[in-house]
Amino acid sequence: MHSESDPLSESDLRILLDAFFIPGDRASIYFANCLGFISNDLGDGDLDEIHDLILDHDPSDVTDEGKGRGLNYLSTQIFCLSPDEFGSGSGLTLNSDRASTDFTSHRPERLEYVLDRIRSDGEMDLSLLFPDIDTRDLVFRYVSALRQHDNELIWLEVNKRKDAIKRIFQPLKNSRINKYGDEDLGPELSEVMEFLKYAFDDEQFNFYYSVKPLFLTLSMIDQLFKTGDAAPEIPVDAIEFEHWCADQLREQGWDVSVSRASGDQGVDVVASREGASVAIQCKRYTNPIGNKAVQEVFTGAQDTGSGHSCVIGTGGFTNSAVKIAKSTGVILMDAREIESFSELFGFVPSRAVDPDRDDTELVDVEQTSIRIIFPGEVGSLICSLVVHYLETQGPEEMGIDAGTVEYLIDEMGGTTDDTVIEVDRITAGRILYIAAITLKAEIYLDTTNAEVLKRSRFYDRSLIDRSMDEVVLLERLLAGTFRGNAHKFLSDKVEDLGPILKEFIGVKVIEVLVNRP
């Protein structure tokens, strides 16, 4: 049995979860168990059920009872996957080649200790191995964070490729309503699957390893076309609709001329901008627009000497119209998406952009809390740096409210190892940034500062003595391996912020660590 002097910690649980869940499909299977799926041997029908459960629900649908089922699944699987005494069979057939692999070979030595404890205790209930931790809740939050990670990863890729995506999906969106008046998302979902296969390897996903969130991704793509807070009010009268279209394009910087009568030469509006000329037919319909309009504007573009042709309309487009448009190069645009017109021709939209806006305002960062564990002596070092900054510099510069600062100083100012704090993810990013800039801060070593540093176990006395009356970087006075371990700790924790905040805050942490002298 294990010694009570060395209890398993929350950090140990995190190491175990990392080893079990990343990468692979176990996170989604765990989530399905939380939602009621129970099966020891997975068959084709079970996979369909798992797919439906994880794609049709989100974490808010899971009850405490469901979290208990998920923990039972995890406990059983970890017990079975432990090498030696318990064998390597997991009962999973979804990816049997990977499930039968010993997952300890590439993990820290601490994982080997945790597995030894599982083997020696013989417990198939993780809550008994971690009696001081709400294991059921922490495991669920861990898996929910993996799901959020994958959602953000997809969001970033959609926005990175938004220009190409909008060109591809604009005609597909216009034909969502088929000729029978029903919504048909089939073509768009097929294109979404092609995009996900092109943009990602399965190993990049921690939750959507074996099932892809097609509808979620399509909703992200739909957001690219929603450039305003509300859809523009569209006139009902056909001629008024033509002038409305013309006005919308003028606002985007186009020179526009409108024909004298509706339907002249199949062209209602000609728009020109920086060498580009577009012949446009405007159709204010309630039913899907047919192929006649496509044929007319294609011919009309040749008659007016326009290099491009477009149909802007309401009511959607028939499959026949979409097919002909693809073969002729005619662009089909829903009038509700007219604000995207310029972008289809390679022009930056004329919408005003606030240069002072924080990039994080452009994204929907789910403000779930995050638990940061500061393990051992390096964790104590980071805590001391953050607390010193907050006590001496104040929170205003970092945008942390006074209540949170008081909480951080109270929790991180103690003398025990393995400090744990729980904050929202943006605050977590700011904490990591504070630690990085404090490590890289310059300090003048007078007698007072030297005495303060010598009282701490983190700093090398001989280095302090040799640097008296000089300006030095604080991190260069650290003893032993503290400097390298601190860098590694901060770099690792950046990953916990999630892809979006890693992109906007995490990179700043890394830049400070790498680029400052």
C-alpha positions in Angstrom: 0.0 0.0 0.0 1.1 3.6 -0.5 2.7 5.8 2.1 0.4 8.4 3.5 3.3 10.8 3.5 3.2 11.1 -0.3 -0.5 11.5 -1.2 -1.6 11.8 -4.9 -2.2 15.4 -5.8 -4.2 17.2 -8.4 -1.1 17.6 -10.5 -0.8 13.8 -10.5 -4.4 13.5 -11.7 -3.6 15.9 -14.5 -0.6 13.8 -15.6 -2.8 10.7 -15.6 -5.5 12.4 -17.6 -3.1 13.8 -20.2 -1.7 10.3 -20.7 -5.1 8.7 -21.0 -7.0 11.2 -23.2 -4.4 12.9 -25.5 -4.6 12.3 -28.3 -7.4 9.9 -29.3 -11.1 9.2 -29.1 -11.4 8.4 -25.4 -12.5 11.9 -24.4 -15.5 11.7 -26.7 -16.3 8.2 -25.4 -16.1 9.5 -21.9 -18.5 12.3 -22.8 -20.9 9.9 -24.3 -20.9 7.8 -21.1 -21.7 11.0 -19.2 -24.8 11.3 -21.5 -26.0 7.8 -20.9 -24.0 5.6 -23.3 -23.0 2.3 -21.6 -21.2 -0.5 -23.5 -18.2 -2.7 -23.0 -17.7 -3.8 -26.6 -18.1 -1.1 -29.3 -19.9 -2.1 -32.5 -20.9 0.0 -35.5 -24.3 0.8 -34.0 -22.6 2.0 -30.8 -20.4 4.3 -32.7 -23.4 5.9 -34.3 -24.9 6.4 -30.9 -21.7 7.9 -29.6 -21.5 10.3 -32.5 -25.1 11.4 -32.0 -24.6 12.0 -28.3 -21.5 14.1 -28.5 -22.6 16.2 -31.5 -26.2 16.8 -30.2 -25.2 17.9 -26.7 -22.9 20.2 -24.9 -21.4 20.1 -21.3 -24.4 21.9 -19.8 -26.6 18.9 -20.6 -24.5 16.6 -18.3 -25.9 16.0 -14.8 -24.0 15.1 -11.7 -25.2 11.5 -12.2 -23.8 11.6 -15.7 -20.4 12.8 -14.4 -20.4 9.8 -12.1 -21.0 7.5 -15.0 -18.1 9.2 -16.9 -15.8 8.7 -13.9 -16.8 5.0 -13.6 -15.9 4.6 -17.3 -12.5 6.4 -16.8 -11.6 4.4 -13.7 -12.3 1.1 -15.4 -10.4 1.9 -18.5 -7.3 3.3 -16.7 -7.3 0.2 -14.5 -7.4 -2.1 -17.6 -4.8 0.0 -19.5 -2.3 -0.2 -16.7 0.6 -2.5 -17.8 1.8 -5.7 -16.1 -0.7 -6.9 -13.6 -3.8 -5.6 -15.3 -2.8 -6.1 -18.9 -3.2 -3.7 -21.8 -6.6 -4.6 -23.2 -9.0 -1.7 -22.9 -12.1 -3.2 -24.4 -12.1 -0.4 -27.0 -12.4 -1.4 -30.6 -12.7 2.1 -32.0 -8.9 2.3 -32.3 -7.7 -1.0 -31.1 -4.2 -0.6 -32.4 -3.7 2.5 -30.3 -5.7 1.3 -27.3 -3.5 -1.7 -26.9 -0.4 0.4 -26.7 1.4 1.0 -23.3 0.8 4.7 -22.9 3.5 5.2 -20.2 6.5 5.2 -22.5 6.4 8.9 -23.4 5.2 10.3 -20.1 7.0 11.8 -17.0 8.4 9.5 -14.4 5.7 10.7 -12.1 3.1 8.9 -14.2 5.0 5.7 -13.5 4.6 6.4 -9.8 0.8 7.1 -10.2 0.4 3.8 -12.1 2.3 1.9 -9.5 -0.1 3.3 -6.9 -3.1 2.1 -9.0 -1.6 -1.3 -9.3 -0.6 -1.6 -5.6 -3.9 -0.2 -4.3 -6.0 -2.3 -6.6 -8.7 0.4 -6.7 -10.9 0.7 -9.7 -12.3 4.0 -8.4 -10.2 7.1 -9.0 -12.1 9.0 -6.3 -10.6 6.7 -3.7 -7.1 7.3 -5.1 -7.6 11.0 -4.9 -9.7 11.4 -1.7 -8.9 15.1 -1.2 -10.0 16.1 -4.7 -13.5 16.3 -6.3 -12.3 13.9 -9.0 -15.7 13.6 -10.7 -16.0 17.3 -11.3 -12.3 17.9 -12.2 -12.3 15.1 -14.8 -15.5 16.4 -16.4 -14.0 19.9 -16.6 -10.8 18.5 -18.0 -12.7 16.8 -20.9 -14.9 19.9 -21.4 -11.7 21.9 -21.8 -10.5 19.4 -24.5 -13.8 20.0 -26.4 -13.4 23.7 -26.1 -9.9 23.4 -27.3 -11.0 21.7 -30.5 -13.8 24.2 -31.0 -11.4 27.1 -30.8 -8.9 25.3 -33.1 -11.5 25.0 -35.8 -12.6 28.6 -35.3 -9.1 29.9 -35.8 -8.7 27.9 -39.0 -12.0 29.0 -40.3 -11.0 32.7 -39.8 -7.5 32.1 -41.1 -9.0 30.9 -44.4 -12.1 33.1 -44.4 -11.5 34.7 -47.8 -11.3 31.3 -49.5 -14.1 29.9 -47.5 -16.5 32.7 -48.3 -15.8 32.3 -52.0 -16.5 28.6 -51.8 -19.6 28.7 -49.5 -21.3 31.8 -50.9 -22.9 29.9 -53.9 -23.7 26.9 -51.6 -25.4 29.2 -49.1 -27.5 30.7 -51.9 -28.8 27.3 -52.9 -29.8 26.1 -49.4 -33.4 26.2 -50.4 -34.0 23.7 -53.1 -36.6 23.9 -55.8 -39.2 22.3 -53.6 -38.8 25.1 -51.0 -37.0 22.9 -48.4 -33.6 23.6 -46.8 -30.9 21.3 -48.0 -27.5 21.5 -46.2 -26.1 18.5 -47.9 -23.7 20.3 -50.3 -22.4 22.6 -47.5 -21.8 19.8 -45.1 -19.9 17.8 -47.7 -17.7 20.9 -48.3 -17.3 21.3 -44.5 -16.0 17.7 -44.2 -13.6 18.3 -47.1 -12.3 21.5 -45.3 -11.7 19.7 -42.0 -9.9 16.8 -43.7 -7.7 19.4 -45.6 -7.0 21.7 -42.7 -6.4 19.1 -39.9 -4.9 15.8 -39.1 -6.9 13.7 -36.7 -4.1 13.8 -34.1 -4.6 17.6 -33.8 -8.0 16.9 -32.1 -8.3 16.0 -28.5 -12.1 15.5 -28.5 -13.2 15.3 -32.2 -10.7 12.6 -33.0 -13.1 10.1 -34.6 -16.1 12.3 -35.2 -16.2 15.7 -36.8 -18.5 18.6 -35.8 -19.9 19.4 -39.2 -22.9 21.5 -38.1 -20.8 23.4 -35.5 -18.2 24.2 -38.2 -20.9 25.3 -40.6 -22.3 27.6 -38.0 -18.8 29.2 -37.6 -18.7 29.6 -41.4 -22.1 31.2 -41.3 -20.8 33.8 -38.9 -18.3 35.0 -41.5 -21.2 36.2 -43.6 -22.9 38.1 -40.7 -21.0 41.4 -40.9 -23.6 43.5 -39.2 -25.7 43.3 -36.0 -28.9 42.9 -38.1 -29.8 42.0 -41.6 -30.4 45.0 -43.9 -34.0 45.9 -44.6 -34.7 44.8 -48.2 -37.3 46.6 -50.3 -40.2 44.6 -51.7 -40.6 46.4 -55.0 -38.4 45.1 -57.8 -37.2 48.5 -59.1 -36.6 49.8 -55.5 -34.7 46.6 -54.9 -32.3 47.4 -57.8 -31.6 50.8 -56.4 -31.2 49.4 -53.0 -28.5 47.0 -54.3 -26.8 49.9 -56.1 -26.7 52.0 -52.9 -25.3 49.1 -50.9 -22.4 48.7 -53.4 -21.8 52.5 -53.5 -21.2 52.4 -49.7 -18.6 49.8 -50.3 -16.7 52.1 -52.7 -18.0 50.9 -56.1 -19.0 53.2 -59.0 -22.5 52.1 -59.9 -24.9 52.7 -62.7 -28.5 51.5 -62.8 -30.4 50.6 -66.0 -33.4 52.7 -66.9 -35.8 49.9 -66.9 -35.9 46.6 -65.1 -34.3 43.7 -67.1 -32.4 45.8 -69.7 -30.1 43.3 -71.6 -30.3 41.0 -68.6 -28.3 43.6 -66.5 -29.8 45.8 -63.9 -26.7 47.3 -62.3 -23.1 47.7 -63.5 -20.5 48.1 -60.7 -16.9 49.2 -61.3 -14.0 49.5 -59.0 -10.2 49.7 -59.5 -10.3 47.9 -62.9 -13.0 45.4 -61.9 -16.4 45.6 -63.6 -19.4 43.5 -62.6 -22.7 43.1 -64.4 -25.5 42.4 -61.9 -29.0 41.2 -62.3 -31.2 41.9 -59.2 -34.1 39.5 -58.5 -36.6 40.3 -55.7 -38.3 36.8 -55.6 -40.0 34.8 -52.8 -39.2 31.5 -54.6 -35.8 30.1 -55.7 -34.3 31.9 -58.7 -34.0 29.8 -61.8 -31.3 29.4 -64.5 -32.8 32.0 -66.8 -31.4 34.8 -64.6 -28.0 33.2 -64.7 -28.0 32.9 -68.5 -29.2 36.4 -69.0 -26.6 38.1 -66.8 -23.8 36.0 -68.3 -24.8 37.2 -71.8 -25.4 40.7 -70.5 -21.9 40.9 -69.0 -20.5 40.3 -72.5 -22.8 43.0 -74.0 -21.7 45.6 -71.3 -18.0 44.6 -71.5 -18.0 43.5 -67.8 -15.4 41.0 -66.7 -17.7 39.5 -64.0 -21.3 38.7 -63.7 -23.5 38.3 -60.6 -27.1 37.6 -59.6 -28.2 39.3 -56.3 -31.5 38.0 -55.1 -33.9 36.8 -52.5 -35.6 33.4 -52.2 -32.5 31.3 -52.9 -31.4 29.6 -56.1 -32.5 26.3 -57.8 -30.0 23.5 -58.2 -30.1 24.1 -62.0 -29.2 27.8 -61.5 -26.3 26.8 -59.2 -25.0 24.2 -61.7 -25.1 26.7 -64.6 -23.5 29.4 -62.5 -20.6 27.1 -61.7 -20.0 26.3 -65.4 -20.3 30.0 -66.5 -18.5 31.7 -63.5 -21.6 33.7 -62.6 -21.6 34.6 -58.8 -24.8 34.0 -56.9 -25.4 36.1 -53.9 -28.2 36.2 -51.3 -29.2 39.9 -50.9 -28.9 39.4 -47.1 -25.2 38.9 -47.6 -24.6 41.9 -49.8 -22.1 43.4 -47.4 -19.7 40.6 -48.4 -19.9 41.6 -52.1 -16.5 43.5 -52.2 -14.6 40.6 -50.5 -15.7 38.2 -53.3 -13.7 40.3 -55.7 -10.6 40.6 -53.5 -11.3 44.1 -52.0 -11.0 44.8 -48.3 -14.5 45.7 -47.0 -15.1 49.3 -46.3 -16.4 48.7 -42.8 -14.6 50.8 -40.3 -12.1 48.9 -38.1 -11.1 50.2 -34.7 -7.3 49.9 -34.5 -7.3 50.1 -30.8 -9.7 47.2 -30.4 -8.3 44.2 -28.5 -8.1 41.2 -30.8 -9.8 39.0 -28.2 -13.0 41.1 -28.9 -13.1 39.5 -32.3 -13.7 36.1 -31.0 -16.2 34.4 -28.7 -13.9 33.2 -25.9 -15.9 30.9 -23.6 -15.3 32.3 -20.2 -15.1 29.0 -18.4 -12.7 29.0 -15.4 -9.4 27.3 -15.5 -7.4 25.7 -12.6 -3.7 26.4 -12.6 -1.5 24.2 -10.5 1.9 25.6 -9.4 3.7 22.4 -8.5 6.8 22.1 -6.3 9.5 24.7 -6.0 9.2 26.1 -9.5 5.5 26.7 -8.8 6.4 28.5 -5.6 8.9 30.7 -7.6 6.2 31.7 -10.1 3.8 32.4 -7.4 6.3 34.7 -5.6 7.0 36.6 -8.8 3.3 37.2 -9.5 2.5 38.2 -5.9 5.5 40.6 -5.9 4.2 42.3 -9.1 0.7 42.6 -7.9 1.8 44.0 -4.5 4.2 46.5 -6.0 2.9 47.5 -9.4 -0.9 47.2 -8.9 -3.4 45.4 -11.0 -4.6 48.3 -13.2 -2.0 47.9 -15.9 -3.0 44.2 -16.5 -6.7 44.7 -16.3 -7.3 42.5 -13.2 -10.0 43.6 -10.9 -9.2 44.3 -7.2 -11.2 41.4 -5.9 -9.3 38.9 -8.1 -6.0 40.5 -7.1 -6.9 40.0 -3.4 -7.8 36.4 -4.1 -4.5 35.8 -6.0 -2.3 37.3 -3.3 -4.0 35.3 -0.7 -3.8 32.0 -2.6 -0.4 32.5 -4.2 1.3 34.2 -1.2 1.5 31.1 1.0 4.6 29.0 1.7 3.2 25.6 0.6 4.0 23.8 -2.6 1.4 22.8 -5.2 -0.7 26.0 -5.0 -3.9 25.8 -7.0 -5.9 28.8 -8.2 -9.1 29.0 -10.2 -9.7 32.0 -12.5 -11.2 32.8 -15.9 -8.9 32.0 -18.9 -8.1 35.6 -19.8 -7.0 36.3 -16.2 -4.9 33.1 -16.4 -3.2 34.4 -19.5 -2.4 37.7 -17.7 -1.0 35.9 -14.8 1.4 34.0 -17.0 2.4 37.3 -18.7 3.1 38.9 -15.4 5.4 36.0 -14.4 7.2 36.3 -17.7 7.9 40.0 -17.6 8.9 39.8 -13.9 11.4 37.1 -14.7 12.8 39.3 -17.4 12.7 42.5 -15.3 15.9 44.4 -14.7 16.9 45.0 -11.1 19.6 47.2 -9.6 21.5 45.2 -7.0 22.0 47.6 -4.1 22.4 46.3 -0.6 18.7 46.4 0.2 17.7 44.4 -2.9 20.5 41.9 -2.4 19.5 41.2 1.1 15.9 40.6 0.0 17.0 38.1 -2.7 19.4 36.3 -0.4 16.5 35.5 2.0 14.8 33.5 -0.8 15.8 30.0 -1.6 15.3 30.7 -5.3 18.4 32.9 -5.8 22.1 32.1 -5.9 24.0 34.0 -3.3 27.3 33.9 -5.1 25.7 35.3 -8.3 24.2 38.1 -6.2 27.6 39.0 -4.6 29.3 39.1 -8.0 26.6 41.4 -9.4 26.5 44.0 -6.7 25.9 47.6 -7.8 25.0 46.4 -11.3 21.7 46.3 -13.3 20.9 42.6 -14.1 18.0 40.5 -15.2 16.2 39.0 -12.3 16.2 35.5 -13.9 20.0 35.5 -14.2 20.3 35.4 -10.4 18.2 32.3 -10.0 19.9 29.2 -8.5 20.4 25.9 -10.3 17.8 24.9 -12.8 15.1 27.4 -11.7 15.5 29.6 -14.8 15.0 26.7 -17.3 12.2 25.1 -15.3 10.4 28.5 -15.0 10.5 29.0 -18.7 9.3 25.4 -19.3 6.5 25.9 -16.8 5.2 29.1 -18.4 5.5 27.6 -21.9 3.5 24.5 -20.9 0.8 26.5 -19.2 0.3 28.7 -22.3 -1.1 25.5 -23.9 -3.8 25.3 -21.2 -5.2 28.7 -22.3 -6.7 27.1 -25.4 -6.0 27.9 -29.0 -7.7 31.4 -29.2 -6.1 32.9 -26.1 -2.8 31.2 -27.0 -3.0 33.1 -30.3 -3.6 36.4 -28.7 -2.1 36.3 -25.2 0.1 33.2 -25.1 2.3 34.3 -27.9 3.1 37.5 -25.9 4.3 35.3 -23.0 6.5 33.3 -25.3 7.8 36.4 -27.0 8.9 37.8 -23.6 10.7 34.6 -22.7 12.4 34.2 -26.0 13.1 37.7 -27.3 14.0 39.7 -24.2 17.7 39.5 -23.3 
